């Protein structure tokens, strides 16, 4: 089904004046599942409309700086927790390019889980990745999730959105779509030895980052995993700082300035308001994060396994 869409999509994507046409084509696309080869990942399954950015050559090249942040915190034999797995592109990349012992992925949205499960099966190092069909948070029990079935799976906890639909449905003028999901505190997860304790974590949970950290306090104190956190707005960013700073974590990232991307530095609480939506690094080993993170040289990568 995707055969005639791909050449047309690549054509309009490569031309600035035709990008408005590309957006129109995107909305006209069926949201069918397709499996194709994605650079740096290999065979990968995604939805034609929702994950359209994975089409074309070098789809992950635009993520080179984020991927370099993962490299900064991942050691050989690392146990990496991907909190907010989505459909598994970061987990697949890490398993394929870094010498990790385990990638534990956490994803609560049913439609994402179906794709993530298939993408783990397609990975040459599938034995390294484990999928946990739960949301990590500050309670152990059930939680209501606002599903995003329009854009790139950016589901959000109902208590975070204040009962509003997820971003994709909200922008499309559609009512909310919810599902009940299982939530577990990271401290509970680690105490039950469901995986080895994390040495590094990525947290990208559409504004629920502080909720995840609140349920991980004992793990942070005891195991001190390095963190890569996607902040979604001023309040979550400030909340992350308030929680991590007393635990001895140093937070590092790019503060906006006249230069594109801003300047990389150790962050203060005042910087949190400037960051808004951005990625930050955090570690109790401050010296490890002090050198500026530069984009990963994608052309030099080789697959593991």
Short mmCIF file of the C-alpha atoms (twelve columns), coordinates in Angstrom:
data_MODEL
# 
_entry.id   MODEL 
# 
loop_
_atom_site.group_PDB 
_atom_site.id 
_atom_site.type_symbol 
_atom_site.label_atom_id 
_atom_site.label_alt_id 
_atom_site.label_comp_id 
_atom_site.label_asym_id 
_atom_site.label_seq_id 
_atom_site.Cartn_x 
_atom_site.Cartn_y 
_atom_site.Cartn_z 
_atom_site.pdbx_PDB_model_num 
ATOM 1   C CA . UNK A 1   0.000   0.000   0.000  1 
ATOM 2   C CA . UNK A 2   2.854   2.379   0.743  1 
ATOM 3   C CA . UNK A 3   4.603   1.904   -2.621 1 
ATOM 4   C CA . UNK A 4   3.337   4.969   -4.463 1 
ATOM 5   C CA . UNK A 5   3.352   7.213   -1.387 1 
ATOM 6   C CA . UNK A 6   7.080   6.918   -0.659 1 
ATOM 7   C CA . UNK A 7   8.527   8.446   -3.893 1 
ATOM 8   C CA . UNK A 8   5.952   11.256  -3.838 1 
ATOM 9   C CA . UNK A 9   6.529   11.952  -0.172 1 
ATOM 10  C CA . UNK A 10  10.308  12.103  -0.626 1 
ATOM 11  C CA . UNK A 11  9.907   14.488  -3.577 1 
ATOM 12  C CA . UNK A 12  7.814   17.069  -1.741 1 
ATOM 13  C CA . UNK A 13  9.825   16.686  1.458  1 
ATOM 14  C CA . UNK A 14  13.011  17.700  -0.366 1 
ATOM 15  C CA . UNK A 15  11.535  20.958  -1.705 1 
ATOM 16  C CA . UNK A 16  10.791  23.903  0.585  1 
ATOM 17  C CA . UNK A 17  7.976   25.352  -1.574 1 
ATOM 18  C CA . UNK A 18  6.264   21.978  -1.669 1 
ATOM 19  C CA . UNK A 19  6.217   21.343  2.082  1 
ATOM 20  C CA . UNK A 20  2.658   22.606  2.359  1 
ATOM 21  C CA . UNK A 21  1.781   19.991  -0.234 1 
ATOM 22  C CA . UNK A 22  3.593   17.425  1.903  1 
ATOM 23  C CA . UNK A 23  1.404   18.328  4.859  1 
ATOM 24  C CA . UNK A 24  -1.701  17.885  2.725  1 
ATOM 25  C CA . UNK A 25  -0.451  14.523  1.505  1 
ATOM 26  C CA . UNK A 26  0.197   13.476  5.082  1 
ATOM 27  C CA . UNK A 27  -3.396  14.149  6.102  1 
ATOM 28  C CA . UNK A 28  -4.619  12.239  3.038  1 
ATOM 29  C CA . UNK A 29  -2.555  9.160   3.839  1 
ATOM 30  C CA . UNK A 30  -4.150  6.084   5.367  1 
ATOM 31  C CA . UNK A 31  -2.617  5.234   8.740  1 
ATOM 32  C CA . UNK A 32  -1.714  1.718   7.677  1 
ATOM 33  C CA . UNK A 33  1.142   -0.247  9.221  1 
ATOM 34  C CA . UNK A 34  4.149   -0.554  6.940  1 
ATOM 35  C CA . UNK A 35  7.465   -2.336  7.355  1 
ATOM 36  C CA . UNK A 36  10.495  -0.939  5.549  1 
ATOM 37  C CA . UNK A 37  14.195  -0.467  6.110  1 
ATOM 38  C CA . UNK A 38  15.042  2.593   8.195  1 
ATOM 39  C CA . UNK A 39  18.623  3.859   8.127  1 
ATOM 40  C CA . UNK A 40  20.546  3.039   11.333 1 
ATOM 41  C CA . UNK A 41  17.788  0.649   12.466 1 
ATOM 42  C CA . UNK A 42  17.214  -1.920  9.723  1 
ATOM 43  C CA . UNK A 43  13.720  -3.397  9.156  1 
ATOM 44  C CA . UNK A 44  11.220  -1.346  11.158 1 
ATOM 45  C CA . UNK A 45  7.428   -1.184  11.372 1 
ATOM 46  C CA . UNK A 46  5.457   2.034   11.785 1 
ATOM 47  C CA . UNK A 47  2.239   3.729   10.747 1 
ATOM 48  C CA . UNK A 48  2.199   5.426   7.374  1 
ATOM 49  C CA . UNK A 49  0.656   8.722   8.488  1 
ATOM 50  C CA . UNK A 50  1.496   8.920   12.172 1 
ATOM 51  C CA . UNK A 51  5.202   8.167   11.861 1 
ATOM 52  C CA . UNK A 52  5.762   9.684   8.416  1 
ATOM 53  C CA . UNK A 53  9.061   11.221  9.548  1 
ATOM 54  C CA . UNK A 54  10.644  7.745   9.480  1 
ATOM 55  C CA . UNK A 55  10.329  7.689   5.692  1 
ATOM 56  C CA . UNK A 56  13.143  8.820   3.474  1 
ATOM 57  C CA . UNK A 57  16.882  8.480   3.870  1 
ATOM 58  C CA . UNK A 58  18.655  9.012   7.193  1 
ATOM 59  C CA . UNK A 59  15.470  9.607   9.138  1 
ATOM 60  C CA . UNK A 60  17.297  9.605   12.483 1 
ATOM 61  C CA . UNK A 61  20.019  12.041  11.405 1 
ATOM 62  C CA . UNK A 62  17.988  14.917  12.832 1 
ATOM 63  C CA . UNK A 63  18.222  13.196  16.218 1 
ATOM 64  C CA . UNK A 64  22.035  13.087  16.192 1 
ATOM 65  C CA . UNK A 65  22.419  15.324  19.244 1 
ATOM 66  C CA . UNK A 66  19.819  13.404  21.274 1 
ATOM 67  C CA . UNK A 67  21.556  10.162  20.359 1 
ATOM 68  C CA . UNK A 68  24.871  11.655  21.454 1 
ATOM 69  C CA . UNK A 69  23.300  12.394  24.843 1 
ATOM 70  C CA . UNK A 70  22.547  8.686   25.181 1 
ATOM 71  C CA . UNK A 71  26.129  7.861   24.236 1 
ATOM 72  C CA . UNK A 72  27.361  10.209  26.986 1 
ATOM 73  C CA . UNK A 73  25.556  8.211   29.694 1 
ATOM 74  C CA . UNK A 74  25.845  4.636   28.373 1 
ATOM 75  C CA . UNK A 75  28.816  2.503   29.443 1 
ATOM 76  C CA . UNK A 76  29.712  -0.967  28.179 1 
ATOM 77  C CA . UNK A 77  27.422  -3.558  29.776 1 
ATOM 78  C CA . UNK A 78  24.939  -0.804  30.690 1 
ATOM 79  C CA . UNK A 79  21.339  -1.385  31.719 1 
ATOM 80  C CA . UNK A 80  19.350  1.314   29.946 1 
ATOM 81  C CA . UNK A 81  15.723  2.110   30.831 1 
ATOM 82  C CA . UNK A 82  13.727  3.727   28.012 1 
ATOM 83  C CA . UNK A 83  10.770  5.316   29.804 1 
ATOM 84  C CA . UNK A 84  8.299   6.356   27.133 1 
ATOM 85  C CA . UNK A 85  9.390   3.766   24.577 1 
ATOM 86  C CA . UNK A 86  6.835   4.818   21.959 1 
ATOM 87  C CA . UNK A 87  7.275   2.343   19.068 1 
ATOM 88  C CA . UNK A 88  10.884  1.565   19.905 1 
ATOM 89  C CA . UNK A 89  13.121  3.604   17.592 1 
ATOM 90  C CA . UNK A 90  15.473  4.806   20.350 1 
ATOM 91  C CA . UNK A 91  15.540  1.396   22.019 1 
ATOM 92  C CA . UNK A 92  16.360  -0.240  18.692 1 
ATOM 93  C CA . UNK A 93  19.093  2.315   17.985 1 
ATOM 94  C CA . UNK A 94  20.705  1.833   21.396 1 
ATOM 95  C CA . UNK A 95  20.584  -1.963  21.200 1 
ATOM 96  C CA . UNK A 96  22.029  -1.855  17.678 1 
ATOM 97  C CA . UNK A 97  24.848  0.660   18.182 1 
ATOM 98  C CA . UNK A 98  25.880  0.597   21.850 1 
ATOM 99  C CA . UNK A 99  27.333  -2.368  23.812 1 
ATOM 100 C CA . UNK A 100 24.484  -2.526  26.326 1 
ATOM 101 C CA . UNK A 101 23.567  -5.557  28.388 1 
ATOM 102 C CA . UNK A 102 19.864  -4.690  28.565 1 
ATOM 103 C CA . UNK A 103 17.399  -2.141  27.218 1 
ATOM 104 C CA . UNK A 104 14.203  -2.161  29.278 1 
ATOM 105 C CA . UNK A 105 11.418  -0.246  27.557 1 
ATOM 106 C CA . UNK A 106 8.291   1.077   29.276 1 
ATOM 107 C CA . UNK A 107 5.239   1.930   27.170 1 
ATOM 108 C CA . UNK A 108 1.566   1.988   28.262 1 
ATOM 109 C CA . UNK A 109 -0.311  2.955   25.066 1 
ATOM 110 C CA . UNK A 110 -1.794  -0.131  23.406 1 
ATOM 111 C CA . UNK A 111 -1.319  1.020   19.799 1 
ATOM 112 C CA . UNK A 112 2.345   1.790   20.465 1 
ATOM 113 C CA . UNK A 113 2.849   -1.528  22.243 1 
ATOM 114 C CA . UNK A 114 1.719   -3.485  19.185 1 
ATOM 115 C CA . UNK A 115 4.328   -1.782  17.003 1 
ATOM 116 C CA . UNK A 116 7.040   -1.862  19.673 1 
ATOM 117 C CA . UNK A 117 6.605   -5.596  20.108 1 
ATOM 118 C CA . UNK A 118 7.039   -6.156  16.367 1 
ATOM 119 C CA . UNK A 119 10.060  -3.848  16.194 1 
ATOM 120 C CA . UNK A 120 11.779  -5.746  18.969 1 
ATOM 121 C CA . UNK A 121 11.211  -8.971  17.022 1 
ATOM 122 C CA . UNK A 122 12.790  -7.363  13.949 1 
ATOM 123 C CA . UNK A 123 15.914  -6.271  15.849 1 
ATOM 124 C CA . UNK A 124 19.089  -8.357  15.295 1 
ATOM 125 C CA . UNK A 125 19.717  -8.003  19.058 1 
ATOM 126 C CA . UNK A 126 16.140  -8.703  20.116 1 
ATOM 127 C CA . UNK A 127 17.401  -10.654 23.113 1 
ATOM 128 C CA . UNK A 128 18.789  -7.423  24.599 1 
ATOM 129 C CA . UNK A 129 15.451  -5.541  24.623 1 
ATOM 130 C CA . UNK A 130 12.598  -6.184  27.033 1 
ATOM 131 C CA . UNK A 131 9.203   -4.505  26.692 1 
ATOM 132 C CA . UNK A 132 7.207   -3.693  29.827 1 
ATOM 133 C CA . UNK A 133 3.619   -2.719  29.064 1 
ATOM 134 C CA . UNK A 134 3.253   -0.260  31.930 1 
ATOM 135 C CA . UNK A 135 3.580   3.416   32.727 1 
ATOM 136 C CA . UNK A 136 6.185   4.365   35.298 1 
ATOM 137 C CA . UNK A 137 4.903   6.903   37.820 1 
ATOM 138 C CA . UNK A 138 4.372   7.727   41.470 1 
ATOM 139 C CA . UNK A 139 1.707   5.118   42.317 1 
ATOM 140 C CA . UNK A 140 1.144   1.391   41.912 1 
ATOM 141 C CA . UNK A 141 -2.233  0.788   40.293 1 
ATOM 142 C CA . UNK A 142 -4.376  1.817   37.350 1 
ATOM 143 C CA . UNK A 143 -4.185  5.191   35.642 1 
ATOM 144 C CA . UNK A 144 -6.176  6.890   32.887 1 
ATOM 145 C CA . UNK A 145 -4.242  7.687   29.701 1 
ATOM 146 C CA . UNK A 146 -5.229  10.150  26.961 1 
ATOM 147 C CA . UNK A 147 -4.424  8.321   23.711 1 
ATOM 148 C CA . UNK A 148 -2.939  10.094  20.689 1 
ATOM 149 C CA . UNK A 149 -3.949  8.189   17.575 1 
ATOM 150 C CA . UNK A 150 -3.336  11.152  15.245 1 
ATOM 151 C CA . UNK A 151 0.327   12.110  15.645 1 
ATOM 152 C CA . UNK A 152 3.474   10.308  16.784 1 
ATOM 153 C CA . UNK A 153 1.907   8.478   19.722 1 
ATOM 154 C CA . UNK A 154 2.287   11.303  22.255 1 
ATOM 155 C CA . UNK A 155 -0.132  9.846   24.784 1 
ATOM 156 C CA . UNK A 156 -0.381  11.769  28.049 1 
ATOM 157 C CA . UNK A 157 -1.644  10.897  31.500 1 
ATOM 158 C CA . UNK A 158 -5.132  12.272  32.028 1 
ATOM 159 C CA . UNK A 159 -4.102  13.997  35.264 1 
ATOM 160 C CA . UNK A 160 -1.255  15.743  33.403 1 
ATOM 161 C CA . UNK A 161 -3.501  16.979  30.598 1 
ATOM 162 C CA . UNK A 162 -6.226  18.010  33.052 1 
ATOM 163 C CA . UNK A 163 -8.715  15.870  31.189 1 
ATOM 164 C CA . UNK A 164 -7.901  17.485  27.821 1 
ATOM 165 C CA . UNK A 165 -7.313  15.263  24.766 1 
ATOM 166 C CA . UNK A 166 -3.776  14.320  23.794 1 
ATOM 167 C CA . UNK A 167 -2.030  16.819  21.521 1 
ATOM 168 C CA . UNK A 168 -2.834  15.183  18.203 1 
ATOM 169 C CA . UNK A 169 -6.548  14.845  18.878 1 
ATOM 170 C CA . UNK A 170 -6.721  18.305  20.456 1 
ATOM 171 C CA . UNK A 171 -5.128  19.946  17.403 1 
ATOM 172 C CA . UNK A 172 -7.477  18.035  15.117 1 
ATOM 173 C CA . UNK A 173 -10.507 19.234  17.098 1 
ATOM 174 C CA . UNK A 174 -11.367 15.710  18.234 1 
ATOM 175 C CA . UNK A 175 -12.601 14.639  21.669 1 
ATOM 176 C CA . UNK A 176 -10.335 12.727  23.998 1 
ATOM 177 C CA . UNK A 177 -9.778  9.002   23.685 1 
ATOM 178 C CA . UNK A 178 -8.782  7.278   26.898 1 
ATOM 179 C CA . UNK A 179 -7.661  3.870   28.072 1 
ATOM 180 C CA . UNK A 180 -6.903  2.497   31.510 1 
ATOM 181 C CA . UNK A 181 -3.257  1.490   31.894 1 
ATOM 182 C CA . UNK A 182 -1.178  -0.089  34.613 1 
ATOM 183 C CA . UNK A 183 1.184   2.216   36.498 1 
ATOM 184 C CA . UNK A 184 4.090   1.158   38.700 1 
ATOM 185 C CA . UNK A 185 6.643   3.123   40.666 1 
ATOM 186 C CA . UNK A 186 10.197  2.547   39.465 1 
ATOM 187 C CA . UNK A 187 11.149  1.804   43.070 1 
ATOM 188 C CA . UNK A 188 8.578   -1.001  43.120 1 
ATOM 189 C CA . UNK A 189 9.788   -2.302  39.767 1 
ATOM 190 C CA . UNK A 190 13.418  -2.421  40.929 1 
ATOM 191 C CA . UNK A 191 12.525  -3.878  44.341 1 
ATOM 192 C CA . UNK A 192 10.684  -6.729  42.631 1 
ATOM 193 C CA . UNK A 193 13.833  -7.363  40.542 1 
ATOM 194 C CA . UNK A 194 11.891  -7.340  37.289 1 
ATOM 195 C CA . UNK A 195 15.084  -6.071  35.630 1 
ATOM 196 C CA . UNK A 196 18.582  -5.223  36.882 1 
ATOM 197 C CA . UNK A 197 18.688  -1.687  38.318 1 
ATOM 198 C CA . UNK A 198 19.265  0.992   35.665 1 
ATOM 199 C CA . UNK A 199 22.656  2.518   35.063 1 
ATOM 200 C CA . UNK A 200 21.119  5.081   32.684 1 
ATOM 201 C CA . UNK A 201 17.590  6.192   31.824 1 
ATOM 202 C CA . UNK A 202 15.761  8.172   29.180 1 
ATOM 203 C CA . UNK A 203 12.518  9.765   30.407 1 
ATOM 204 C CA . UNK A 204 10.157  11.202  27.784 1 
ATOM 205 C CA . UNK A 205 6.613   11.042  29.117 1 
ATOM 206 C CA . UNK A 206 4.816   14.094  27.732 1 
ATOM 207 C CA . UNK A 207 4.877   16.180  30.905 1 
ATOM 208 C CA . UNK A 208 4.858   13.341  33.455 1 
ATOM 209 C CA . UNK A 209 8.623   13.409  34.014 1 
ATOM 210 C CA . UNK A 210 8.327   14.602  37.623 1 
ATOM 211 C CA . UNK A 211 5.709   11.926  38.297 1 
ATOM 212 C CA . UNK A 212 8.204   9.314   37.092 1 
ATOM 213 C CA . UNK A 213 11.003  10.766  39.227 1 
ATOM 214 C CA . UNK A 214 8.812   10.906  42.351 1 
ATOM 215 C CA . UNK A 215 8.278   7.170   42.065 1 
ATOM 216 C CA . UNK A 216 12.002  6.581   41.553 1 
ATOM 217 C CA . UNK A 217 13.490  8.395   44.551 1 
ATOM 218 C CA . UNK A 218 14.971  5.322   46.258 1 
ATOM 219 C CA . UNK A 219 16.411  4.074   42.954 1 
ATOM 220 C CA . UNK A 220 17.982  7.483   42.319 1 
ATOM 221 C CA . UNK A 221 19.489  7.592   45.797 1 
ATOM 222 C CA . UNK A 222 20.754  4.001   45.779 1 
ATOM 223 C CA . UNK A 223 21.787  3.352   42.176 1 
ATOM 224 C CA . UNK A 224 22.343  6.914   40.875 1 
ATOM 225 C CA . UNK A 225 21.506  6.227   37.212 1 
ATOM 226 C CA . UNK A 226 22.489  8.857   34.677 1 
ATOM 227 C CA . UNK A 227 19.450  10.544  33.148 1 
ATOM 228 C CA . UNK A 228 18.389  11.997  29.805 1 
ATOM 229 C CA . UNK A 229 15.108  13.842  30.346 1 
ATOM 230 C CA . UNK A 230 12.837  15.433  27.762 1 
ATOM 231 C CA . UNK A 231 11.135  18.314  29.528 1 
ATOM 232 C CA . UNK A 232 7.689   19.381  28.337 1 
ATOM 233 C CA . UNK A 233 7.158   22.920  29.552 1 
ATOM 234 C CA . UNK A 234 8.384   25.133  32.349 1 
ATOM 235 C CA . UNK A 235 6.591   23.438  35.239 1 
ATOM 236 C CA . UNK A 236 7.944   19.913  34.528 1 
ATOM 237 C CA . UNK A 237 11.445  21.336  33.958 1 
ATOM 238 C CA . UNK A 238 11.404  23.191  37.288 1 
ATOM 239 C CA . UNK A 239 9.968   20.130  39.013 1 
ATOM 240 C CA . UNK A 240 12.816  17.970  37.722 1 
ATOM 241 C CA . UNK A 241 15.362  20.444  39.095 1 
ATOM 242 C CA . UNK A 242 13.657  20.633  42.511 1 
ATOM 243 C CA . UNK A 243 13.691  16.862  42.835 1 
ATOM 244 C CA . UNK A 244 17.140  16.065  41.446 1 
ATOM 245 C CA . UNK A 245 19.272  18.912  42.833 1 
ATOM 246 C CA . UNK A 246 18.895  17.871  46.525 1 
ATOM 247 C CA . UNK A 247 19.922  14.329  45.542 1 
ATOM 248 C CA . UNK A 248 23.264  15.634  44.289 1 
ATOM 249 C CA . UNK A 249 22.471  15.497  40.607 1 
ATOM 250 C CA . UNK A 250 23.997  18.076  38.308 1 
ATOM 251 C CA . UNK A 251 21.772  19.068  35.381 1 
ATOM 252 C CA . UNK A 252 23.305  20.038  32.051 1 
ATOM 253 C CA . UNK A 253 21.860  21.275  28.776 1 
ATOM 254 C CA . UNK A 254 21.594  24.040  26.227 1 
ATOM 255 C CA . UNK A 255 20.430  27.464  27.382 1 
ATOM 256 C CA . UNK A 256 18.930  29.487  24.507 1 
ATOM 257 C CA . UNK A 257 21.060  32.353  23.263 1 
ATOM 258 C CA . UNK A 258 21.723  34.233  20.073 1 
ATOM 259 C CA . UNK A 259 23.310  31.132  18.578 1 
ATOM 260 C CA . UNK A 260 21.205  28.274  17.291 1 
ATOM 261 C CA . UNK A 261 20.808  25.707  20.053 1 
ATOM 262 C CA . UNK A 262 22.168  28.041  22.700 1 
ATOM 263 C CA . UNK A 263 25.171  27.380  24.924 1 
ATOM 264 C CA . UNK A 264 25.803  24.107  26.746 1 
ATOM 265 C CA . UNK A 265 26.331  24.501  30.487 1 
ATOM 266 C CA . UNK A 266 25.429  23.309  33.952 1 
ATOM 267 C CA . UNK A 267 21.868  24.435  34.574 1 
ATOM 268 C CA . UNK A 268 20.482  26.472  37.441 1 
ATOM 269 C CA . UNK A 269 16.877  26.638  38.567 1 
ATOM 270 C CA . UNK A 270 16.516  29.944  36.707 1 
ATOM 271 C CA . UNK A 271 17.488  28.200  33.462 1 
ATOM 272 C CA . UNK A 272 14.500  25.871  33.736 1 
ATOM 273 C CA . UNK A 273 12.096  28.594  32.654 1 
ATOM 274 C CA . UNK A 274 14.266  29.281  29.591 1 
ATOM 275 C CA . UNK A 275 14.527  25.641  28.592 1 
ATOM 276 C CA . UNK A 276 10.783  24.968  28.256 1 
ATOM 277 C CA . UNK A 277 10.726  22.001  25.840 1 
ATOM 278 C CA . UNK A 278 14.235  20.634  25.668 1 
ATOM 279 C CA . UNK A 279 16.420  17.692  26.619 1 
ATOM 280 C CA . UNK A 280 18.630  17.761  29.678 1 
ATOM 281 C CA . UNK A 281 21.327  15.487  31.056 1 
ATOM 282 C CA . UNK A 282 21.550  14.726  34.765 1 
ATOM 283 C CA . UNK A 283 24.099  12.782  36.769 1 
ATOM 284 C CA . UNK A 284 25.660  12.598  40.212 1 
ATOM 285 C CA . UNK A 285 28.988  12.353  38.361 1 
ATOM 286 C CA . UNK A 286 29.129  15.987  37.322 1 
ATOM 287 C CA . UNK A 287 32.508  15.765  35.599 1 
ATOM 288 C CA . UNK A 288 31.102  13.211  33.188 1 
ATOM 289 C CA . UNK A 289 28.613  15.737  31.795 1 
ATOM 290 C CA . UNK A 290 30.737  18.876  31.736 1 
ATOM 291 C CA . UNK A 291 32.204  18.539  28.204 1 
ATOM 292 C CA . UNK A 292 29.723  19.781  25.617 1 
ATOM 293 C CA . UNK A 293 27.770  17.065  23.848 1 
ATOM 294 C CA . UNK A 294 28.290  17.171  20.090 1 
ATOM 295 C CA . UNK A 295 26.030  15.426  17.558 1 
ATOM 296 C CA . UNK A 296 26.757  11.766  16.998 1 
ATOM 297 C CA . UNK A 297 28.726  11.181  13.748 1 
ATOM 298 C CA . UNK A 298 26.001  9.080   12.142 1 
ATOM 299 C CA . UNK A 299 28.061  8.051   9.101  1 
ATOM 300 C CA . UNK A 300 30.624  6.326   11.343 1 
ATOM 301 C CA . UNK A 301 28.146  4.029   13.071 1 
ATOM 302 C CA . UNK A 302 28.197  0.268   12.781 1 
ATOM 303 C CA . UNK A 303 25.570  -2.186  13.968 1 
ATOM 304 C CA . UNK A 304 26.235  -4.397  16.976 1 
ATOM 305 C CA . UNK A 305 25.624  -8.100  16.702 1 
# 
